[in-house]
Amino acid sequence: MQAKENSLLENEGKVKGWIIAISIIIPLAVAVLIFMPSKISLGAEWVYFLPHLNAVMNTAATFALIAGFVFIKKGNVPYHRASMTVAFVLGAIFLVSYVIYHAAAESTSFGGEGSIRGIYYFLLITHIILAAVALFPILFAYYYGYTDQRVKHRKVVKFAYPIWLYVTVTGVIVYLMISPYYLH
């Protein structure tokens, strides 16, 4: 029995190491792609569709997150798990799409003026900062939920859920505010 517990603890240590590594590497990679001096040529205009797709995925992820919250409040664990898995998968697909877009396309400048400009940049900056740190608690929350470690899951979700929800909602708002200024 002790050997099995040691094996589980060792495996959890490896998973935690991967979560920490992923939570550091992905935001750094995204920053490099956004700020690199020249973009990768993918030889097609299709990448300019990705921001629109990303907004749809963020909207769907928002609804999945809200549904997951409602399901767990009603005690429906299987539907909660399904909703959170949908949100997690949408987030992963979004991340790949976001990286592809920013590796291939120049960033779009916001053209709004007056107070809307301040609102836009407040939402954008808070969105970026929280998106950069969100992966860490989200991955732990998902891992603890997946492995049915409910006490640990609840502790992490207190931070992960509001951050994740804020990031998905503000991602859509920022998209709607900047979409008139896209060149393609």
C-alpha positions as CSV (number, residue, x, y, z in Angstrom):
1,M,0.0,0.0,0.0
2,Q,2.8,2.4,0.9
3,A,4.5,1.7,-2.5
4,K,1.2,2.7,-4.3
5,E,1.0,5.9,-2.3
6,N,4.6,6.8,-3.1
7,S,4.0,6.1,-6.8
8,L,0.9,8.4,-6.8
9,L,2.8,11.2,-5.0
10,E,5.7,10.8,-7.4
11,N,3.3,11.0,-10.4
12,E,1.6,14.0,-8.9
13,G,5.0,15.7,-8.5
14,K,5.7,15.1,-12.2
15,V,2.3,16.5,-13.2
16,K,2.8,19.6,-11.0
17,G,6.2,20.1,-12.6
18,W,4.7,19.9,-16.1
19,I,1.9,22.4,-15.1
20,I,4.5,24.9,-13.8
21,A,6.6,24.5,-16.9
22,I,3.7,24.9,-19.3
23,S,2.4,27.9,-17.3
24,I,5.7,29.6,-17.8
25,I,6.6,28.5,-21.3
26,I,3.3,29.4,-23.0
27,P,3.1,33.0,-21.9
28,L,6.7,33.5,-22.8
29,A,6.3,32.0,-26.2
30,V,3.2,34.1,-26.9
31,A,5.1,37.3,-25.9
32,V,8.0,36.3,-28.2
33,L,5.6,35.7,-31.1
34,I,3.7,39.0,-30.5
35,F,6.9,41.1,-30.3
36,M,9.1,39.4,-32.8
37,P,10.4,41.8,-35.4
38,S,9.2,39.8,-38.4
39,K,6.3,37.5,-38.7
40,I,6.2,34.0,-40.1
41,S,4.8,33.8,-43.6
42,L,2.1,31.1,-43.8
43,G,1.4,32.0,-47.4
44,A,-2.2,32.7,-47.0
45,E,-4.7,35.3,-45.9
46,W,-6.7,32.7,-43.9
47,V,-4.9,33.7,-40.7
48,Y,-6.9,37.0,-40.7
49,F,-10.1,34.9,-40.0
50,L,-8.6,33.6,-36.7
51,P,-9.5,36.6,-34.5
52,H,-13.1,36.1,-35.4
53,L,-12.9,32.4,-34.7
54,N,-11.1,33.2,-31.4
55,A,-14.0,35.5,-30.3
56,V,-16.5,32.7,-31.1
57,M,-14.4,30.2,-29.1
58,N,-14.1,32.6,-26.2
59,T,-17.8,33.2,-26.2
60,A,-18.5,29.5,-26.2
61,A,-16.0,29.0,-23.4
62,T,-17.7,31.7,-21.4
63,F,-21.0,29.9,-21.7
64,A,-19.4,26.6,-20.8
65,L,-17.8,28.1,-17.7
66,I,-21.1,29.6,-16.6
67,A,-22.9,26.3,-17.3
68,G,-20.2,24.4,-15.3
69,F,-20.8,26.8,-12.4
70,V,-24.6,26.3,-12.5
71,F,-24.2,22.5,-12.7
72,I,-21.9,22.3,-9.7
73,K,-24.1,24.6,-7.7
74,K,-27.0,22.1,-8.4
75,G,-24.7,19.2,-7.5
76,N,-24.6,17.8,-11.0
77,V,-20.9,16.7,-11.1
78,P,-21.0,14.8,-14.4
79,Y,-22.5,17.8,-16.3
80,H,-20.1,20.1,-14.4
81,R,-17.1,18.0,-15.6
82,A,-18.5,18.0,-19.1
83,S,-18.9,21.7,-19.2
84,M,-15.5,22.4,-17.8
85,T,-13.9,20.0,-20.2
86,V,-15.6,21.8,-23.1
87,A,-14.3,25.1,-21.7
88,F,-10.8,23.6,-21.3
89,V,-10.7,22.2,-24.8
90,L,-12.0,25.4,-26.3
91,G,-9.3,27.3,-24.4
92,A,-6.6,24.9,-25.7
93,I,-7.8,25.3,-29.3
94,F,-8.1,29.1,-28.8
95,L,-4.5,29.2,-27.6
96,V,-3.2,27.4,-30.7
97,S,-5.2,29.7,-32.9
98,Y,-4.0,32.8,-31.0
99,V,-0.4,31.7,-31.4
100,I,-0.8,31.0,-35.1
101,Y,-2.4,34.4,-35.7
102,H,0.2,36.4,-33.7
103,A,3.1,34.4,-35.3
104,A,1.8,35.4,-38.8
105,A,0.0,38.7,-38.5
106,E,0.9,42.2,-37.3
107,S,-1.0,43.4,-34.3
108,T,-3.9,45.7,-35.0
109,S,-3.9,49.2,-33.4
110,F,-7.0,50.5,-31.6
111,G,-8.4,53.5,-33.4
112,G,-10.9,54.7,-30.8
113,E,-10.6,58.1,-29.2
114,G,-11.7,59.8,-26.0
115,S,-12.8,57.9,-23.0
116,I,-13.5,54.7,-25.0
117,R,-9.7,54.5,-25.6
118,G,-9.0,54.4,-21.8
119,I,-11.7,51.8,-21.3
120,Y,-10.2,49.7,-24.1
121,Y,-6.7,49.8,-22.8
122,F,-7.8,49.1,-19.2
123,L,-9.7,46.0,-20.4
124,L,-6.8,45.0,-22.7
125,I,-4.1,45.3,-20.1
126,T,-6.1,43.5,-17.4
127,H,-7.0,40.8,-19.9
128,I,-3.3,40.3,-20.9
129,I,-2.0,40.2,-17.3
130,L,-4.7,37.8,-16.1
131,A,-4.4,35.7,-19.3
132,A,-0.7,35.4,-18.6
133,V,-1.2,34.1,-15.1
134,A,-4.5,32.2,-15.7
135,L,-2.9,29.1,-17.1
136,F,-1.3,28.1,-13.8
137,P,-4.5,27.9,-11.6
138,I,-6.6,26.7,-14.5
139,L,-4.3,23.7,-15.2
140,F,-4.2,22.9,-11.5
141,A,-8.0,23.2,-11.1
142,Y,-8.6,21.0,-14.1
143,Y,-6.0,18.4,-12.9
144,Y,-7.5,18.3,-9.4
145,G,-11.0,18.0,-10.8
146,Y,-10.0,15.3,-13.3
147,T,-8.2,13.3,-10.5
148,D,-11.2,13.8,-8.2
149,Q,-9.1,15.6,-5.5
150,R,-12.1,17.7,-4.6
151,V,-10.6,19.6,-1.6
152,K,-7.6,20.8,-3.6
153,H,-9.9,21.5,-6.6
154,R,-12.2,23.7,-4.6
155,K,-9.2,25.7,-3.1
156,V,-7.7,26.4,-6.6
157,V,-11.1,27.1,-8.3
158,K,-11.7,30.0,-5.9
159,F,-8.9,31.8,-7.9
160,A,-9.0,30.0,-11.2
161,Y,-12.7,30.4,-12.1
162,P,-13.1,34.2,-11.7
163,I,-9.8,34.8,-13.5
164,W,-10.7,32.4,-16.3
165,L,-14.2,33.9,-16.7
166,Y,-12.8,37.4,-16.7
167,V,-10.3,36.5,-19.4
168,T,-12.9,34.9,-21.7
169,V,-15.4,37.7,-21.3
170,T,-12.8,40.5,-21.7
171,G,-11.3,38.7,-24.7
172,V,-14.6,39.0,-26.5
173,I,-15.2,42.6,-25.4
174,V,-11.6,43.6,-26.5
175,Y,-12.2,41.8,-29.9
176,L,-15.6,43.6,-30.4
177,M,-13.9,46.9,-29.6
178,I,-10.9,46.4,-32.0
179,S,-12.6,44.5,-34.8
180,P,-13.6,47.6,-36.8
181,Y,-9.9,48.4,-37.1
182,Y,-8.7,45.1,-38.5
183,L,-7.2,45.5,-41.9
184,H,-8.5,42.2,-43.2
